[in-house]
Amino acid sequence: MRGVTIDSDVPVAPWRQLAAILRDRITSGELTGRMPSERTLTQEYGLAHGTVRKAIALLRDEGLVETVAGLGTYVIERRPQKS
């Protein structure tokens, strides 16, 4: 998924675009464990810190990540559902 960028010419807010990119990386299994820091994501995608925070907050609301104060944000491990 690397090389995916935020497109300022589309009517989707940058924080929603970033959340979609990170969601795809999580669901594909590319992103596991500890997520890159907010500072890293800010630099990697050329976004403001508040924009990155909003994207992470959305993923947290969706139950994909959890943030541990002082330690960072982690992808929540998904276990296969039993049928």
C-alpha positions as CSV (number, residue, x, y, z in Angstrom):
1,M,0.0,0.0,0.0
2,R,3.0,2.3,0.2
3,G,2.9,5.0,-2.4
4,V,-0.8,5.8,-1.7
5,T,-1.3,9.5,-1.3
6,I,-3.9,11.9,0.0
7,D,-5.7,13.6,-2.9
8,S,-6.6,17.2,-2.2
9,D,-8.7,17.4,-5.4
10,V,-11.4,15.0,-4.3
11,P,-14.4,15.9,-2.1
12,V,-13.4,13.5,0.7
13,A,-11.8,15.1,3.7
14,P,-8.0,14.3,4.1
15,W,-8.6,12.6,7.5
16,R,-11.2,10.3,6.0
17,Q,-8.8,9.5,3.1
18,L,-6.0,8.7,5.6
19,A,-8.4,6.5,7.7
20,A,-9.3,4.6,4.6
21,I,-5.7,4.0,3.7
22,L,-4.9,2.8,7.2
23,R,-8.0,0.7,7.4
24,D,-7.0,-1.0,4.1
25,R,-3.5,-1.6,5.5
26,I,-5.0,-3.1,8.7
27,T,-7.6,-5.4,7.0
28,S,-5.0,-6.6,4.5
29,G,-2.7,-7.6,7.4
30,E,0.1,-5.3,6.2
31,L,-0.3,-3.2,9.4
32,T,-0.2,-5.1,12.7
33,G,0.9,-4.5,16.2
34,R,2.0,-1.0,17.0
35,M,1.0,1.6,14.4
36,P,3.4,4.2,13.1
37,S,3.5,7.3,15.4
38,E,1.3,10.3,14.7
39,R,4.5,12.2,13.8
40,T,5.5,9.5,11.3
41,L,2.1,9.5,9.7
42,T,2.1,13.3,9.6
43,Q,5.4,13.3,7.7
44,E,4.6,10.3,5.5
45,Y,1.4,11.7,4.2
46,G,2.1,15.4,4.5
47,L,-0.8,16.1,6.8
48,A,-1.3,18.3,9.8
49,H,-1.1,16.6,13.2
50,G,-4.8,17.2,13.9
51,T,-5.8,15.6,10.7
52,V,-3.8,12.4,11.6
53,R,-5.4,12.4,15.1
54,K,-8.9,12.6,13.6
55,A,-8.2,9.7,11.3
56,I,-6.9,7.6,14.2
57,A,-9.9,8.6,16.3
58,L,-12.2,7.2,13.5
59,L,-10.3,3.9,13.4
60,R,-10.6,3.7,17.2
61,D,-14.3,4.4,17.0
62,E,-14.5,1.6,14.5
63,G,-12.8,-0.8,16.9
64,L,-9.8,-1.3,14.7
65,V,-7.2,0.3,16.9
66,E,-6.7,1.2,20.6
67,T,-4.5,3.9,22.0
68,V,-2.6,3.4,25.2
69,A,-1.5,6.6,26.8
70,G,2.2,7.1,26.7
71,L,2.8,3.9,24.6
72,G,1.1,4.5,21.3
73,T,-1.7,3.2,19.1
74,Y,-2.0,-0.6,18.4
75,V,-4.0,-2.6,15.8
76,I,-6.6,-4.7,17.6
77,E,-5.9,-8.4,16.7
78,R,-8.9,-9.9,15.0
79,R,-9.6,-13.6,15.7
80,P,-11.5,-15.7,13.1
81,Q,-15.1,-16.1,14.1
82,K,-16.3,-19.6,14.9
83,S,-19.2,-20.9,12.7
